[in-house]
Amino acid sequence: MNHQEAKAKFIQTWGTLGSSWGISRTMAQVHALLLISPEAMTTEEVMEDLKISRGNANMNLRDLIDWGLVFRELRAGERKEYFRAEKDIWKVAKQIIKERRKREIEPVLKVLEELKNTKGDKNDKQHKALVEAVSNIESVVEKADFALERAIKLDENALVGALFKLFK
């Protein structure tokens, strides 16, 4: 496999993984391209490499900036903006966890809390079943949230050590 084939395969694979993170394939492909680029890239370079429109490139670059995975660089004397990805994969993983918590887990916990406090007759079996199910789901989601929060705070070596202990 030559360099161009390897680059294309990496971008395609990272794009497929992106849907597992809760982002679009194209957004993950833009991230992959910037991740393996030795230099910051312009929007035009991203468009050309990935064969996507300016609007698609701009939208995905902005989203990646919002996620904290890509940074905008301005260069003195140039009107163009340049974009670079965070290269430390550990930081990338932690940032993805933070964003997914903020976008997925926190809103779910808020809804579950609201549902758990729904007014109803305590003797009504249907209401009791609803409150019980919601409470059980909330308990699991809170434990997952706690584990993710701890993972964010741990450094790489501590997390790897904790994982090894789990699998012994």
C-alpha positions, -999 to +999 in steps of 0.1 A: +000+000+000+015+034-010+011+066+010-019+079-009-038+046-004-029+045+033-040+081+037-073+074+019-079+043+040-072+061+073-096+089+064-123+065+054-118+044+085-118+074+108-149+086+091-167+053+098-156+055+134-170+091+136-206+078+135-198+059+167-188+091+184-221+107+174-207+129+146-211+127+108-188+107+086-177+138+068-169+156+100-147+127+111-130+126+077-121+163+080-108+156+114-088+126+101-073+147+073-062+174+097-050+148+122-025+134+098-015+167+081+019+179+093+009+215+087-023+235+093-046+234+063-069+260+046-105+254+039-096+251+002-071+224+009-096+205+029-122+208+001-097+197-025-083+167-006-118+154+004-136+165-027-163+183-007-181+216-011-170+249+006-202+249+026-196+213+038-160+221+046-169+253+065-197+236+085-176+207+095-146+228+104-168+250+126-183+219+143-149+204+149-138+238+165-170+236+187-161+201+198-126+214+207-109+190+183-097+215+157-081+250+162-082+280+139-049+297+131-044+331+117-012+341+100+001+376+099-003+392+065-027+365+052-065+366+049-069+328+048-077+309+079-057+277+087-069+248+107-050+222+127-062+192+147-052+183+182-025+157+177-025+142+212-049+113+208-054+110+245-066+147+246-088+139+216-104+110+234-110+130+265-125+159+245-149+135+227-159+120+261-166+156+275-186+166+244-207+134+244-214+138+281-225+174+275-246+166+244-260+132+254-258+121+290-265+155+307-298+161+288-309+125+294-303+128+332-323+160+332-353+144+315-350+113+337-351+135+368-381+153+355-399+120+347-390+105+381-407+134+399-439+130+379-470+134+400-493+105+402-512+082+425-486+061+445-511+032+445-514+033+407-494+003+394-487+019+360-473+051+376-453+030+401-439+010+371-430+042+352-412+058+382-394+025+390-382+020+354-370+057+352-352+054+385-334+023+374-324+038+341-313+069+359-291+049+382-273+032+353-268+065+334-255+082+366-230+054+371-219+056+334-216+094+338-195+090+369-172+066+352-168+089+322-161+118+345-134+098+363-119+088+329-116+124+319-098+133+351-074+104+350-041+106+331-034+080+304-013+057+326-038+057+355-067+048+331-047+020+314-038+006+349-074+007+360-085-011+328-059-038+333-072-044+368-107-048+355-096-074+330-075-095+353 
